[in-house]
Each structure stands twice: as structure tokens, then as C-alpha cells.
Amino acid sequence: MGHVVFFLIGFGLAVTGGVTLIAYMNFLPAGVSWLEYFLFVGGRIECYFLPIGLFIMTVAIYSFPNK
């Protein structure tokens, strides 16, 4: 049961990070270049939730043995 909770925490973080990255893409039509976008995103902590969440989900899937 613990691995399911671990997976859901990772999924929630991944969704939060992905939605944040998509929301920040609204800066592109406002005249921000791709380089400026990636520099901005690199400085935002909530954008790191996507890779952290994907890592947690991977650990939850592959580290716990199936019974």
C-alpha cells in the first residue's frame, strides 16, 4: 500500500510541474524568446516538480517487488 501512496505523490508533483511549465509558455506570445523562457523556468522551483515527480514514480514502480 505504501508504494501506491509513493506513486501518487510522484504523480501529483509531476502534474503540478507539467502544468506550471505549460502555464509559463504563455510568456512566449508576449515576446519572450525560447532562451529567456528556459532561463526563467530554470530559476523557478515549482518547475523542478516535473522531473522530481517522474523520478519518484519510477522509484515507486521499479523498486518495490510485486506480490
N, CA, C and O atoms as a Maestro MAE file, in Angstrom:
{
 s_m_m2io_version
 :::
 2.0.0
}

f_m_ct {
 s_m_title
 :::
 protein
 m_atom[268] {
  # First column is atom index #
  i_m_mmod_type
  r_m_x_coord
  r_m_y_coord
  r_m_z_coord
  i_m_residue_number
  s_m_chain_name
  s_m_pdb_residue_name
  s_m_pdb_atom_name
  i_m_atomic_number
  :::
  1 25 0.824 -1.199 0.000 1 A "MET " " N  " 7
  2 3 0.000 0.000 0.000 1 A "MET " " CA " 6
  3 2 0.867 1.260 0.000 1 A "MET " " C  " 6
  4 15 0.479 2.293 -0.546 1 A "MET " " O  " 8
  5 25 2.032 1.161 0.613 2 A "GLY " " N  " 7
  6 3 2.911 2.320 0.677 2 A "GLY " " CA " 6
  7 2 3.423 2.753 -0.683 2 A "GLY " " C  " 6
  8 15 3.596 3.947 -0.929 2 A "GLY " " O  " 8
  9 25 3.670 1.788 -1.577 3 A "HIS " " N  " 7
  10 3 4.166 2.159 -2.896 3 A "HIS " " CA " 6
  11 2 3.107 2.881 -3.714 3 A "HIS " " C  " 6
  12 15 3.442 3.689 -4.580 3 A "HIS " " O  " 8
  13 25 1.839 2.604 -3.454 4 A "VAL " " N  " 7
  14 3 0.761 3.311 -4.153 4 A "VAL " " CA " 6
  15 2 0.740 4.779 -3.725 4 A "VAL " " C  " 6
  16 15 0.583 5.672 -4.558 4 A "VAL " " O  " 8
  17 25 0.895 5.019 -2.444 5 A "VAL " " N  " 7
  18 3 0.938 6.395 -1.944 5 A "VAL " " CA " 6
  19 2 2.160 7.120 -2.491 5 A "VAL " " C  " 6
  20 15 2.083 8.284 -2.885 5 A "VAL " " O  " 8
  21 25 3.299 6.409 -2.511 6 A "PHE " " N  " 7
  22 3 4.531 6.979 -3.056 6 A "PHE " " CA " 6
  23 2 4.350 7.339 -4.530 6 A "PHE " " C  " 6
  24 15 4.787 8.400 -4.975 6 A "PHE " " O  " 8
  25 25 3.705 6.452 -5.280 7 A "PHE " " N  " 7
  26 3 3.440 6.711 -6.694 7 A "PHE " " CA " 6
  27 2 2.516 7.920 -6.863 7 A "PHE " " C  " 6
  28 15 2.757 8.765 -7.725 7 A "PHE " " O  " 8
  29 25 1.470 8.008 -6.053 8 A "LEU " " N  " 7
  30 3 0.523 9.119 -6.177 8 A "LEU " " CA " 6
  31 2 1.154 10.457 -5.808 8 A "LEU " " C  " 6
  32 15 0.814 11.483 -6.400 8 A "LEU " " O  " 8
  33 25 2.057 10.460 -4.849 9 A "ILE " " N  " 7
  34 3 2.781 11.698 -4.529 9 A "ILE " " CA " 6
  35 2 3.627 12.121 -5.723 9 A "ILE " " C  " 6
  36 15 3.640 13.297 -6.088 9 A "ILE " " O  " 8
  37 25 4.328 11.183 -6.327 10 A "GLY " " N  " 7
  38 3 5.117 11.489 -7.517 10 A "GLY " " CA " 6
  39 2 4.254 11.963 -8.673 10 A "GLY " " C  " 6
  40 15 4.632 12.881 -9.400 10 A "GLY " " O  " 8
  41 25 3.100 11.340 -8.842 11 A "PHE " " N  " 7
  42 3 2.193 11.743 -9.908 11 A "PHE " " CA " 6
  43 2 1.694 13.168 -9.681 11 A "PHE " " C  " 6
  44 15 1.631 13.961 -10.621 11 A "PHE " " O  " 8
  45 25 1.344 13.490 -8.456 12 A "GLY " " N  " 7
  46 3 0.886 14.848 -8.150 12 A "GLY " " CA " 6
  47 2 1.963 15.888 -8.410 12 A "GLY " " C  " 6
  48 15 1.680 16.958 -8.948 12 A "GLY " " O  " 8
  49 25 3.189 15.579 -8.034 13 A "LEU " " N  " 7
  50 3 4.290 16.511 -8.298 13 A "LEU " " CA " 6
  51 2 4.537 16.672 -9.791 13 A "LEU " " C  " 6
  52 15 4.777 17.782 -10.267 13 A "LEU " " O  " 8
  53 25 4.481 15.569 -10.532 14 A "ALA " " N  " 7
  54 3 4.699 15.630 -11.976 14 A "ALA " " CA " 6
  55 2 3.613 16.455 -12.663 14 A "ALA " " C  " 6
  56 15 3.909 17.245 -13.559 14 A "ALA " " O  " 8
  57 25 2.380 16.278 -12.256 15 A "VAL " " N  " 7
  58 3 1.281 17.056 -12.843 15 A "VAL " " CA " 6
  59 2 1.446 18.534 -12.515 15 A "VAL " " C  " 6
  60 15 1.259 19.391 -13.379 15 A "VAL " " O  " 8
  61 25 1.792 18.829 -11.280 16 A "THR " " N  " 7
  62 3 1.987 20.231 -10.881 16 A "THR " " CA " 6
  63 2 3.101 20.878 -11.696 16 A "THR " " C  " 6
  64 15 2.942 21.993 -12.193 16 A "THR " " O  " 8
  65 25 4.212 20.192 -11.834 17 A "GLY " " N  " 7
  66 3 5.327 20.739 -12.607 17 A "GLY " " CA " 6
  67 2 5.000 20.884 -14.079 17 A "GLY " " C  " 6
  68 15 5.371 21.882 -14.697 17 A "GLY " " O  " 8
  69 25 4.307 19.902 -14.656 18 A "GLY " " N  " 7
  70 3 3.948 19.981 -16.069 18 A "GLY " " CA " 6
  71 2 2.969 21.102 -16.360 18 A "GLY " " C  " 6
  72 15 3.113 21.811 -17.356 18 A "GLY " " O  " 8
  73 25 1.980 21.268 -15.504 19 A "VAL " " N  " 7
  74 3 1.009 22.354 -15.687 19 A "VAL " " CA " 6
  75 2 1.691 23.705 -15.540 19 A "VAL " " C  " 6
  76 15 1.358 24.651 -16.255 19 A "VAL " " O  " 8
  77 25 2.636 23.800 -14.625 20 A "THR " " N  " 7
  78 3 3.363 25.058 -14.442 20 A "THR " " CA " 6
  79 2 4.185 25.403 -15.676 20 A "THR " " C  " 6
  80 15 4.207 26.554 -16.111 20 A "THR " " O  " 8
  81 25 4.863 24.403 -16.242 21 A "LEU " " N  " 7
  82 3 5.647 24.650 -17.461 21 A "LEU " " CA " 6
  83 2 4.755 25.104 -18.609 21 A "LEU " " C  " 6
  84 15 5.115 26.013 -19.356 21 A "LEU " " O  " 8
  85 25 3.598 24.476 -18.750 22 A "ILE " " N  " 7
  86 3 2.673 24.875 -19.814 22 A "ILE " " CA " 6
  87 2 2.120 26.267 -19.551 22 A "ILE " " C  " 6
  88 15 1.960 27.055 -20.483 22 A "ILE " " O  " 8
  89 25 1.829 26.575 -18.301 23 A "ALA " " N  " 7
  90 3 1.300 27.901 -17.987 23 A "ALA " " CA " 6
  91 2 2.331 28.988 -18.280 23 A "ALA " " C  " 6
  92 15 1.982 30.064 -18.767 23 A "ALA " " O  " 8
  93 25 3.594 28.708 -17.986 24 A "TYR " " N  " 7
  94 3 4.630 29.700 -18.262 24 A "TYR " " CA " 6
  95 2 4.891 29.871 -19.752 24 A "TYR " " C  " 6
  96 15 5.523 30.846 -20.158 24 A "TYR " " O  " 8
  97 25 4.408 28.929 -20.579 25 A "MET " " N  " 7
  98 3 4.557 29.086 -22.029 25 A "MET " " CA " 6
  99 2 3.713 30.244 -22.557 25 A "MET " " C  " 6
  100 15 3.882 30.665 -23.702 25 A "MET " " O  " 8
  101 25 2.809 30.758 -21.731 26 A "ASN " " N  " 7
  102 3 2.036 31.928 -22.144 26 A "ASN " " CA " 6
  103 2 2.907 33.167 -22.282 26 A "ASN " " C  " 6
  104 15 2.468 34.168 -22.848 26 A "ASN " " O  " 8
  105 25 4.129 33.117 -21.775 27 A "PHE " " N  " 7
  106 3 5.053 34.237 -21.955 27 A "PHE " " CA " 6
  107 2 5.585 34.309 -23.379 27 A "PHE " " C  " 6
  108 15 6.002 35.378 -23.826 27 A "PHE " " O  " 8
  109 25 5.578 33.190 -24.098 28 A "LEU " " N  " 7
  110 3 6.139 33.168 -25.450 28 A "LEU " " CA " 6
  111 2 5.389 34.083 -26.422 28 A "LEU " " C  " 6
  112 15 6.047 34.795 -27.180 28 A "LEU " " O  " 8
  113 25 4.063 34.107 -26.445 29 A "PRO " " N  " 7
  114 3 3.388 35.041 -27.348 29 A "PRO " " CA " 6
  115 2 3.580 36.503 -26.948 29 A "PRO " " C  " 6
  116 15 3.347 37.407 -27.751 29 A "PRO " " O  " 8
  117 25 3.998 36.727 -25.727 30 A "ALA " " N  " 7
  118 3 4.204 38.102 -25.262 30 A "ALA " " CA " 6
  119 2 5.559 38.658 -25.703 30 A "ALA " " C  " 6
  120 15 5.899 39.794 -25.373 30 A "ALA " " O  " 8
  121 25 6.328 37.869 -26.442 31 A "GLY " " N  " 7
  122 3 7.588 38.357 -26.973 31 A "GLY " " CA " 6
  123 2 8.822 37.817 -26.282 31 A "GLY " " C  " 6
  124 15 9.928 38.286 -26.549 31 A "GLY " " O  " 8
  125 25 8.666 36.857 -25.414 32 A "VAL " " N  " 7
  126 3 9.810 36.257 -24.737 32 A "VAL " " CA " 6
  127 2 10.388 35.183 -25.650 32 A "VAL " " C  " 6
  128 15 9.645 34.379 -26.213 32 A "VAL " " O  " 8
  129 25 11.708 35.168 -25.799 33 A "SER " " N  " 7
  130 3 12.337 34.157 -26.647 33 A "SER " " CA " 6
  131 2 12.423 32.827 -25.899 33 A "SER " " C  " 6
  132 15 12.214 32.764 -24.687 33 A "SER " " O  " 8
  133 25 12.737 31.764 -26.647 34 A "TRP " " N  " 7
  134 3 12.859 30.448 -26.033 34 A "TRP " " CA " 6
  135 2 13.997 30.422 -25.020 34 A "TRP " " C  " 6
  136 15 13.881 29.793 -23.968 34 A "TRP " " O  " 8
  137 25 15.093 31.103 -25.331 35 A "LEU " " N  " 7
  138 3 16.217 31.144 -24.400 35 A "LEU " " CA " 6
  139 2 15.818 31.824 -23.097 35 A "LEU " " C  " 6
  140 15 16.137 31.332 -22.015 35 A "LEU " " O  " 8
  141 25 15.122 32.951 -23.196 36 A "GLU " " N  " 7
  142 3 14.651 33.637 -21.990 36 A "GLU " " CA " 6
  143 2 13.644 32.779 -21.220 36 A "GLU " " C  " 6
  144 15 13.621 32.790 -19.989 36 A "GLU " " O  " 8
  145 25 12.818 32.042 -21.953 37 A "TYR " " N  " 7
  146 3 11.858 31.153 -21.310 37 A "TYR " " CA " 6
  147 2 12.575 30.086 -20.491 37 A "TYR " " C  " 6
  148 15 12.242 29.863 -19.327 37 A "TYR " " O  " 8
  149 25 13.564 29.424 -21.103 38 A "PHE " " N  " 7
  150 3 14.279 28.361 -20.385 38 A "PHE " " CA " 6
  151 2 15.096 28.912 -19.227 38 A "PHE " " C  " 6
  152 15 15.232 28.241 -18.204 38 A "PHE " " O  " 8
  153 25 15.635 30.094 -19.359 39 A "LEU " " N  " 7
  154 3 16.345 30.710 -18.238 39 A "LEU " " CA " 6
  155 2 15.387 31.047 -17.103 39 A "LEU " " C  " 6
  156 15 15.726 30.875 -15.933 39 A "LEU " " O  " 8
  157 25 14.197 31.524 -17.440 40 A "PHE " " N  " 7
  158 3 13.200 31.830 -16.417 40 A "PHE " " CA " 6
  159 2 12.725 30.568 -15.718 40 A "PHE " " C  " 6
  160 15 12.635 30.522 -14.491 40 A "PHE " " O  " 8
  161 25 12.420 29.538 -16.514 41 A "VAL " " N  " 7
  162 3 11.924 28.284 -15.958 41 A "VAL " " CA " 6
  163 2 12.998 27.621 -15.090 41 A "VAL " " C  " 6
  164 15 12.682 26.996 -14.078 41 A "VAL " " O  " 8
  165 25 14.248 27.755 -15.480 42 A "GLY " " N  " 7
  166 3 15.334 27.164 -14.709 42 A "GLY " " CA " 6
  167 2 15.479 27.765 -13.323 42 A "GLY " " C  " 6
  168 15 16.057 27.136 -12.437 42 A "GLY " " O  " 8
  169 25 14.970 28.962 -13.120 43 A "GLY " " N  " 7
  170 3 15.062 29.609 -11.828 43 A "GLY " " CA " 6
  171 2 13.841 29.439 -10.949 43 A "GLY " " C  " 6
  172 15 13.818 29.935 -9.823 43 A "GLY " " O  " 8
  173 25 12.831 28.751 -11.440 44 A "ARG " " N  " 7
  174 3 11.591 28.565 -10.677 44 A "ARG " " CA " 6
  175 2 11.571 27.181 -10.048 44 A "ARG " " C  " 6
  176 15 11.714 26.176 -10.745 44 A "ARG " " O  " 8
  177 25 11.392 27.127 -8.735 45 A "ILE " " N  " 7
  178 3 11.439 25.848 -8.018 45 A "ILE " " CA " 6
  179 2 10.266 24.949 -8.395 45 A "ILE " " C  " 6
  180 15 10.417 23.727 -8.416 45 A "ILE " " O  " 8
  181 25 9.105 25.523 -8.691 46 A "GLU " " N  " 7
  182 3 7.950 24.679 -8.999 46 A "GLU " " CA " 6
  183 2 8.096 23.959 -10.334 46 A "GLU " " C  " 6
  184 15 7.387 22.984 -10.584 46 A "GLU " " O  " 8
  185 25 8.994 24.414 -11.192 47 A "CYS " " N  " 7
  186 3 9.220 23.729 -12.458 47 A "CYS " " CA " 6
  187 2 10.067 22.474 -12.277 47 A "CYS " " C  " 6
  188 15 10.093 21.615 -13.158 47 A "CYS " " O  " 8
  189 25 10.746 22.361 -11.165 48 A "TYR " " N  " 7
  190 3 11.525 21.162 -10.876 48 A "TYR " " CA " 6
  191 2 10.653 20.026 -10.348 48 A "TYR " " C  " 6
  192 15 11.133 18.907 -10.171 48 A "TYR " " O  " 8
  193 25 9.384 20.307 -10.097 49 A "PHE " " N  " 7
  194 3 8.481 19.257 -9.617 49 A "PHE " " CA " 6
  195 2 8.257 18.178 -10.670 49 A "PHE " " C  " 6
  196 15 8.044 17.017 -10.320 49 A "PHE " " O  " 8
  197 25 8.301 18.534 -11.951 50 A "LEU " " N  " 7
  198 3 8.085 17.547 -13.009 50 A "LEU " " CA " 6
  199 2 9.159 16.455 -12.992 50 A "LEU " " C  " 6
  200 15 8.807 15.279 -12.909 50 A "LEU " " O  " 8
  201 25 10.457 16.791 -13.067 51 A "PRO " " N  " 7
  202 3 11.441 15.697 -13.036 51 A "PRO " " CA " 6
  203 2 11.496 14.972 -11.694 51 A "PRO " " C  " 6
  204 15 11.753 13.769 -11.651 51 A "PRO " " O  " 8
  205 25 11.258 15.697 -10.595 52 A "ILE " " N  " 7
  206 3 11.248 15.043 -9.281 52 A "ILE " " CA " 6
  207 2 10.088 14.050 -9.203 52 A "ILE " " C  " 6
  208 15 10.258 12.930 -8.723 52 A "ILE " " O  " 8
  209 25 8.922 14.459 -9.673 53 A "GLY " " N  " 7
  210 3 7.767 13.573 -9.664 53 A "GLY " " CA " 6
  211 2 7.959 12.358 -10.551 53 A "GLY " " C  " 6
  212 15 7.571 11.250 -10.178 53 A "GLY " " O  " 8
  213 25 8.555 12.552 -11.727 54 A "LEU " " N  " 7
  214 3 8.819 11.411 -12.607 54 A "LEU " " CA " 6
  215 2 9.805 10.442 -11.960 54 A "LEU " " C  " 6
  216 15 9.664 9.226 -12.093 54 A "LEU " " O  " 8
  217 25 10.797 10.981 -11.261 55 A "PHE " " N  " 7
  218 3 11.760 10.132 -10.566 55 A "PHE " " CA " 6
  219 2 11.089 9.336 -9.449 55 A "PHE " " C  " 6
  220 15 11.346 8.142 -9.297 55 A "PHE " " O  " 8
  221 25 10.237 9.988 -8.675 56 A "ILE " " N  " 7
  222 3 9.542 9.303 -7.583 56 A "ILE " " CA " 6
  223 2 8.624 8.208 -8.128 56 A "ILE " " C  " 6
  224 15 8.544 7.122 -7.554 56 A "ILE " " O  " 8
  225 25 7.936 8.489 -9.226 57 A "MET " " N  " 7
  226 3 7.077 7.465 -9.818 57 A "MET " " CA " 6
  227 2 7.899 6.283 -10.325 57 A "MET " " C  " 6
  228 15 7.491 5.133 -10.168 57 A "MET " " O  " 8
  229 25 9.047 6.556 -10.927 58 A "THR " " N  " 7
  230 3 9.912 5.483 -11.405 58 A "THR " " CA " 6
  231 2 10.395 4.626 -10.247 58 A "THR " " C  " 6
  232 15 10.396 3.398 -10.337 58 A "THR " " O  " 8
  233 25 10.802 5.263 -9.171 59 A "VAL " " N  " 7
  234 3 11.251 4.507 -7.995 59 A "VAL " " CA " 6
  235 2 10.091 3.690 -7.422 59 A "VAL " " C  " 6
  236 15 10.283 2.543 -7.018 59 A "VAL " " O  " 8
  237 25 8.919 4.259 -7.386 60 A "ALA " " N  " 7
  238 3 7.768 3.536 -6.844 60 A "ALA " " CA " 6
  239 2 7.404 2.324 -7.690 60 A "ALA " " C  " 6
  240 15 6.960 1.308 -7.155 60 A "ALA " " O  " 8
  241 25 7.584 2.416 -8.983 61 A "ILE " " N  " 7
  242 3 7.228 1.304 -9.868 61 A "ILE " " CA " 6
  243 2 8.281 0.199 -9.826 61 A "ILE " " C  " 6
  244 15 7.942 -0.981 -9.739 61 A "ILE " " O  " 8
  245 25 9.559 0.581 -9.887 62 A "TYR " " N  " 7
  246 3 10.611 -0.418 -10.080 62 A "TYR " " CA " 6
  247 2 11.298 -0.899 -8.812 62 A "TYR " " C  " 6
  248 15 11.963 -1.933 -8.854 62 A "TYR " " O  " 8
  249 25 11.173 -0.204 -7.688 63 A "SER " " N  " 7
  250 3 11.918 -0.623 -6.517 63 A "SER " " CA " 6
  251 2 11.132 -1.537 -5.593 63 A "SER " " C  " 6
  252 15 11.723 -2.289 -4.818 63 A "SER " " O  " 8
  253 25 9.830 -1.482 -5.663 64 A "PHE " " N  " 7
  254 3 9.024 -2.329 -4.800 64 A "PHE " " CA " 6
  255 2 8.644 -3.611 -5.536 64 A "PHE " " C  " 6
  256 15 8.101 -3.552 -6.640 64 A "PHE " " O  " 8
  257 25 8.922 -4.761 -4.939 65 A "PRO " " N  " 7
  258 3 8.576 -6.011 -5.631 65 A "PRO " " CA " 6
  259 2 7.066 -6.234 -5.668 65 A "PRO " " C  " 6
  260 15 6.346 -5.882 -4.733 65 A "PRO " " O  " 8
  261 25 6.616 -6.813 -6.744 66 A "ASN " " N  " 7
  262 3 5.195 -7.164 -6.872 66 A "ASN " " CA " 6
  263 2 4.932 -8.456 -6.106 66 A "ASN " " C  " 6
  264 15 5.733 -9.389 -6.158 66 A "ASN " " O  " 8
  265 25 3.826 -8.506 -5.408 67 A "LYS " " N  " 7
  266 3 3.490 -9.710 -4.642 67 A "LYS " " CA " 6
  267 2 2.351 -10.444 -5.308 67 A "LYS " " C  " 6
  268 15 1.918 -11.486 -4.818 67 A "LYS " " O  " 8
  :::
 }
 m_bond[267] {
  # First column is bond index #
  i_m_from
  i_m_to
  i_m_order
  :::
  1 1 2 1
  2 2 3 1
  3 3 4 2
  4 3 5 1
  5 5 6 1
  6 6 7 1
  7 7 8 2
  8 7 9 1
  9 9 10 1
  10 10 11 1
  11 11 12 2
  12 11 13 1
  13 13 14 1
  14 14 15 1
  15 15 16 2
  16 15 17 1
  17 17 18 1
  18 18 19 1
  19 19 20 2
  20 19 21 1
  21 21 22 1
  22 22 23 1
  23 23 24 2
  24 23 25 1
  25 25 26 1
  26 26 27 1
  27 27 28 2
  28 27 29 1
  29 29 30 1
  30 30 31 1
  31 31 32 2
  32 31 33 1
  33 33 34 1
  34 34 35 1
  35 35 36 2
  36 35 37 1
  37 37 38 1
  38 38 39 1
  39 39 40 2
  40 39 41 1
  41 41 42 1
  42 42 43 1
  43 43 44 2
  44 43 45 1
  45 45 46 1
  46 46 47 1
  47 47 48 2
  48 47 49 1
  49 49 50 1
  50 50 51 1
  51 51 52 2
  52 51 53 1
  53 53 54 1
  54 54 55 1
  55 55 56 2
  56 55 57 1
  57 57 58 1
  58 58 59 1
  59 59 60 2
  60 59 61 1
  61 61 62 1
  62 62 63 1
  63 63 64 2
  64 63 65 1
  65 65 66 1
  66 66 67 1
  67 67 68 2
  68 67 69 1
  69 69 70 1
  70 70 71 1
  71 71 72 2
  72 71 73 1
  73 73 74 1
  74 74 75 1
  75 75 76 2
  76 75 77 1
  77 77 78 1
  78 78 79 1
  79 79 80 2
  80 79 81 1
  81 81 82 1
  82 82 83 1
  83 83 84 2
  84 83 85 1
  85 85 86 1
  86 86 87 1
  87 87 88 2
  88 87 89 1
  89 89 90 1
  90 90 91 1
  91 91 92 2
  92 91 93 1
  93 93 94 1
  94 94 95 1
  95 95 96 2
  96 95 97 1
  97 97 98 1
  98 98 99 1
  99 99 100 2
  100 99 101 1
  101 101 102 1
  102 102 103 1
  103 103 104 2
  104 103 105 1
  105 105 106 1
  106 106 107 1
  107 107 108 2
  108 107 109 1
  109 109 110 1
  110 110 111 1
  111 111 112 2
  112 111 113 1
  113 113 114 1
  114 114 115 1
  115 115 116 2
  116 115 117 1
  117 117 118 1
  118 118 119 1
  119 119 120 2
  120 119 121 1
  121 121 122 1
  122 122 123 1
  123 123 124 2
  124 123 125 1
  125 125 126 1
  126 126 127 1
  127 127 128 2
  128 127 129 1
  129 129 130 1
  130 130 131 1
  131 131 132 2
  132 131 133 1
  133 133 134 1
  134 134 135 1
  135 135 136 2
  136 135 137 1
  137 137 138 1
  138 138 139 1
  139 139 140 2
  140 139 141 1
  141 141 142 1
  142 142 143 1
  143 143 144 2
  144 143 145 1
  145 145 146 1
  146 146 147 1
  147 147 148 2
  148 147 149 1
  149 149 150 1
  150 150 151 1
  151 151 152 2
  152 151 153 1
  153 153 154 1
  154 154 155 1
  155 155 156 2
  156 155 157 1
  157 157 158 1
  158 158 159 1
  159 159 160 2
  160 159 161 1
  161 161 162 1
  162 162 163 1
  163 163 164 2
  164 163 165 1
  165 165 166 1
  166 166 167 1
  167 167 168 2
  168 167 169 1
  169 169 170 1
  170 170 171 1
  171 171 172 2
  172 171 173 1
  173 173 174 1
  174 174 175 1
  175 175 176 2
  176 175 177 1
  177 177 178 1
  178 178 179 1
  179 179 180 2
  180 179 181 1
  181 181 182 1
  182 182 183 1
  183 183 184 2
  184 183 185 1
  185 185 186 1
  186 186 187 1
  187 187 188 2
  188 187 189 1
  189 189 190 1
  190 190 191 1
  191 191 192 2
  192 191 193 1
  193 193 194 1
  194 194 195 1
  195 195 196 2
  196 195 197 1
  197 197 198 1
  198 198 199 1
  199 199 200 2
  200 199 201 1
  201 201 202 1
  202 202 203 1
  203 203 204 2
  204 203 205 1
  205 205 206 1
  206 206 207 1
  207 207 208 2
  208 207 209 1
  209 209 210 1
  210 210 211 1
  211 211 212 2
  212 211 213 1
  213 213 214 1
  214 214 215 1
  215 215 216 2
  216 215 217 1
  217 217 218 1
  218 218 219 1
  219 219 220 2
  220 219 221 1
  221 221 222 1
  222 222 223 1
  223 223 224 2
  224 223 225 1
  225 225 226 1
  226 226 227 1
  227 227 228 2
  228 227 229 1
  229 229 230 1
  230 230 231 1
  231 231 232 2
  232 231 233 1
  233 233 234 1
  234 234 235 1
  235 235 236 2
  236 235 237 1
  237 237 238 1
  238 238 239 1
  239 239 240 2
  240 239 241 1
  241 241 242 1
  242 242 243 1
  243 243 244 2
  244 243 245 1
  245 245 246 1
  246 246 247 1
  247 247 248 2
  248 247 249 1
  249 249 250 1
  250 250 251 1
  251 251 252 2
  252 251 253 1
  253 253 254 1
  254 254 255 1
  255 255 256 2
  256 255 257 1
  257 257 258 1
  258 258 259 1
  259 259 260 2
  260 259 261 1
  261 261 262 1
  262 262 263 1
  263 263 264 2
  264 263 265 1
  265 265 266 1
  266 266 267 1
  267 267 268 2
  :::
 }
}
